[in-house]
Amino acid sequence: MCTFLCLQVMLNSVNVKSFAALAAASGRAAAARQRTANCTAVALAGLAGLGPLAKRSRGGGSDRVAEKVLHLASCMLEDQVYDPCLARAGAEMMAAAACIGSPTLALGQVKAITTQLSSMMDDVGAAAAASATSAPGSSTDAASASSPELRGVLCLVLGCIHRARGGGTLQPTVAATAEALVAVASRPAGMAHIWALHGLWLVASAAGPAYAPKVKQSLQLALELLVSSYGEHPMLQPAVARLANAMIAVLGNDFTLGSAAYTRCKTLVTDNSGSLSAAAAAAAAAAGCGGSAAAGGAAASGVSVA
């Protein structure tokens, strides 16, 4: 009961509606600053208290408390997805909720987010297609279909939930989760594709051998991103290198010297001061994906994944 009441107090402090009076009296800027400060305080308190609670509960806690944590994190992130620190805090709070609640709640949480991401990417694809066929001067914009920042946060949330809960509980959702994350990473925008790769790394690390069917697709995606016009992003190379290391762990004894997976992973984790993109292009061409298609396709409307 005490935990539930504390969560309710924190929820009241970050509820957007509670700042309406302050916005009317002091202006929206002042209300936004106060809400950001409240969200930061709630994030610190939440991370400090929910972590130990999640470890103690480990699926045997209360769904009522878990649902309140989810509501709190969602409310906190309502207009804070642009702040990477608060985004990470919100993702960790949602992961804690998955540990506090029952397996059914955790499964429902993952399925709901993967469905939301799939719907977002369908909208992005439809908007891109409409933009390609629209008359000059049309306001149709693929980027407006959904916020890249929101897509990135949802990818991070999926990864954090799999890392925190993992095991057999979420094994039925590994394939759908990987597909949703690959879909986001295949259409780079803002930081969304970086968070998607980060999410794939977390999911693969937690799933282990259950991720094996998605190894080839994940490595192909990483290679094509490297040879695309987005390959110079400073956070891309570390992200694909972490993903490659996770693929090695997933494959285990099946990871053999000279295999296709070995060649791809070696390319992704080797940094030769500027020659990495060239090596990735050669590996991608050897894999049959076509370096020019990868580069052009990514620049236009996303990265094609075999």
Solvent accessible surface area in square Angstrom, and as a share of the most:
residue,aa,sasa,rsa
1,M,161,0.72
2,C,98,0.58
3,T,53,0.31
4,F,32,0.13
5,L,101,0.50
6,C,68,0.41
7,L,3,0.01
8,Q,55,0.25
9,V,102,0.59
10,M,32,0.14
11,L,8,0.04
12,N,82,0.42
13,S,37,0.24
14,V,0,0.00
15,N,47,0.24
16,V,59,0.34
17,K,170,0.72
18,S,66,0.43
19,F,20,0.08
20,A,66,0.51
21,A,77,0.60
22,L,60,0.30
23,A,28,0.21
24,A,94,0.73
25,A,89,0.69
26,S,67,0.43
27,G,29,0.28
28,R,210,0.77
29,A,65,0.50
30,A,21,0.17
31,A,8,0.06
32,A,58,0.45
33,R,159,0.58
34,Q,82,0.37
35,R,8,0.03
36,T,50,0.29
37,A,55,0.43
38,N,34,0.18
39,C,0,0.00
40,T,59,0.34
41,A,59,0.46
42,V,7,0.04
43,A,5,0.04
44,L,121,0.60
45,A,53,0.41
46,G,1,0.01
47,L,78,0.39
48,A,75,0.58
49,G,43,0.41
50,L,8,0.04
51,G,29,0.28
52,P,65,0.41
53,L,31,0.15
54,A,9,0.07
55,K,162,0.69
56,R,175,0.64
57,S,22,0.14
58,R,134,0.49
59,G,17,0.17
60,G,67,0.65
61,G,35,0.34
62,S,48,0.31
63,D,54,0.28
64,R,138,0.50
65,V,24,0.14
66,A,0,0.00
67,E,99,0.44
68,K,30,0.13
69,V,0,0.00
70,L,35,0.18
71,H,99,0.44
72,L,0,0.00
73,A,0,0.00
74,S,56,0.36
75,C,10,0.06
76,M,0,0.00
77,L,12,0.06
78,E,114,0.51
79,D,76,0.39
80,Q,18,0.08
81,V,20,0.11
82,Y,150,0.57
83,D,46,0.24
84,P,81,0.51
85,C,100,0.60
86,L,7,0.04
87,A,2,0.02
88,R,109,0.40
89,A,7,0.05
90,G,0,0.00
91,A,0,0.00
92,E,58,0.26
93,M,1,0.00
94,M,21,0.09
95,A,1,0.01
96,A,11,0.08
97,A,0,0.00
98,A,0,0.00
99,C,3,0.02
100,I,3,0.01
101,G,0,0.00
102,S,30,0.19
103,P,61,0.38
104,T,107,0.62
105,L,24,0.12
106,A,0,0.00
107,L,44,0.22
108,G,39,0.37
109,Q,17,0.07
110,V,0,0.00
111,K,113,0.48
112,A,61,0.47
113,I,16,0.08
114,T,10,0.06
115,T,93,0.54
116,Q,77,0.34
117,L,0,0.00
118,S,52,0.34
119,S,58,0.38
120,M,20,0.09
121,M,16,0.07
122,D,102,0.53
123,D,71,0.37
124,V,9,0.05
125,G,21,0.20
126,A,64,0.50
127,A,17,0.13
128,A,20,0.15
129,A,60,0.47
130,A,46,0.36
131,S,44,0.29
132,A,87,0.68
133,T,118,0.69
134,S,44,0.28
135,A,72,0.56
136,P,142,0.89
137,G,86,0.83
138,S,52,0.33
139,S,113,0.73
140,T,55,0.32
141,D,73,0.38
142,A,27,0.21
143,A,55,0.43
144,S,85,0.55
145,A,34,0.26
146,S,19,0.12
147,S,37,0.24
148,P,23,0.14
149,E,63,0.28
150,L,55,0.28
151,R,4,0.02
152,G,0,0.00
153,V,6,0.03
154,L,15,0.08
155,C,0,0.00
156,L,2,0.01
157,V,0,0.00
158,L,0,0.00
159,G,0,0.00
160,C,4,0.02
161,I,0,0.00
162,H,3,0.01
163,R,118,0.43
164,A,27,0.21
165,R,29,0.11
166,G,9,0.09
167,G,58,0.56
168,G,59,0.56
169,T,36,0.21
170,L,2,0.01
171,Q,103,0.46
172,P,101,0.63
173,T,4,0.03
174,V,8,0.04
175,A,56,0.43
176,A,55,0.42
177,T,0,0.00
178,A,0,0.00
179,E,76,0.34
180,A,4,0.03
181,L,0,0.00
182,V,7,0.04
183,A,37,0.29
184,V,0,0.00
185,A,0,0.00
186,S,14,0.09
187,R,71,0.26
188,P,13,0.08
189,A,25,0.19
190,G,54,0.52
191,M,64,0.29
192,A,1,0.01
193,H,2,0.01
194,I,4,0.02
195,W,33,0.11
196,A,0,0.00
197,L,0,0.00
198,H,20,0.09
199,G,0,0.00
200,L,0,0.00
201,W,72,0.25
202,L,6,0.03
203,V,0,0.00
204,A,0,0.00
205,S,69,0.44
206,A,34,0.26
207,A,23,0.18
208,G,18,0.18
209,P,109,0.69
210,A,34,0.27
211,Y,0,0.00
212,A,44,0.34
213,P,111,0.70
214,K,33,0.14
215,V,7,0.04
216,K,138,0.59
217,Q,37,0.16
218,S,0,0.00
219,L,1,0.01
220,Q,7,0.03
221,L,0,0.00
222,A,0,0.00
223,L,0,0.00
224,E,4,0.02
225,L,0,0.00
226,L,2,0.01
227,V,20,0.12
228,S,10,0.07
229,S,75,0.48
230,Y,69,0.26
231,G,2,0.01
232,E,145,0.65
233,H,53,0.24
234,P,114,0.71
235,M,90,0.40
236,L,0,0.00
237,Q,54,0.24
238,P,64,0.40
239,A,1,0.01
240,V,0,0.00
241,A,23,0.18
242,R,78,0.28
243,L,0,0.00
244,A,0,0.00
245,N,84,0.43
246,A,6,0.05
247,M,0,0.00
248,I,57,0.29
249,A,80,0.62
250,V,8,0.05
251,L,33,0.16
252,G,41,0.40
253,N,153,0.79
254,D,112,0.58
255,F,48,0.20
256,T,71,0.41
257,L,150,0.74
258,G,60,0.57
259,S,33,0.21
260,A,70,0.54
261,A,22,0.17
262,Y,61,0.23
263,T,62,0.36
264,R,19,0.07
265,C,2,0.01
266,K,116,0.49
267,T,14,0.08
268,L,2,0.01
269,V,63,0.36
270,T,49,0.29
271,D,99,0.51
272,N,84,0.43
273,S,112,0.72
274,G,73,0.70
275,S,48,0.31
276,L,4,0.02
277,S,31,0.20
278,A,69,0.54
279,A,39,0.30
280,A,0,0.00
281,A,36,0.28
282,A,65,0.51
283,A,10,0.07
284,A,0,0.00
285,A,58,0.45
286,A,90,0.70
287,A,41,0.32
288,G,67,0.64
289,C,26,0.16
290,G,29,0.28
291,G,20,0.19
292,S,99,0.64
293,A,59,0.46
294,A,1,0.01
295,A,35,0.27
296,G,42,0.40
297,G,27,0.26
298,A,1,0.01
299,A,60,0.47
300,A,88,0.69
301,S,59,0.38
302,G,10,0.10
303,V,6,0.04
304,S,70,0.45
305,V,40,0.23
306,A,99,0.77
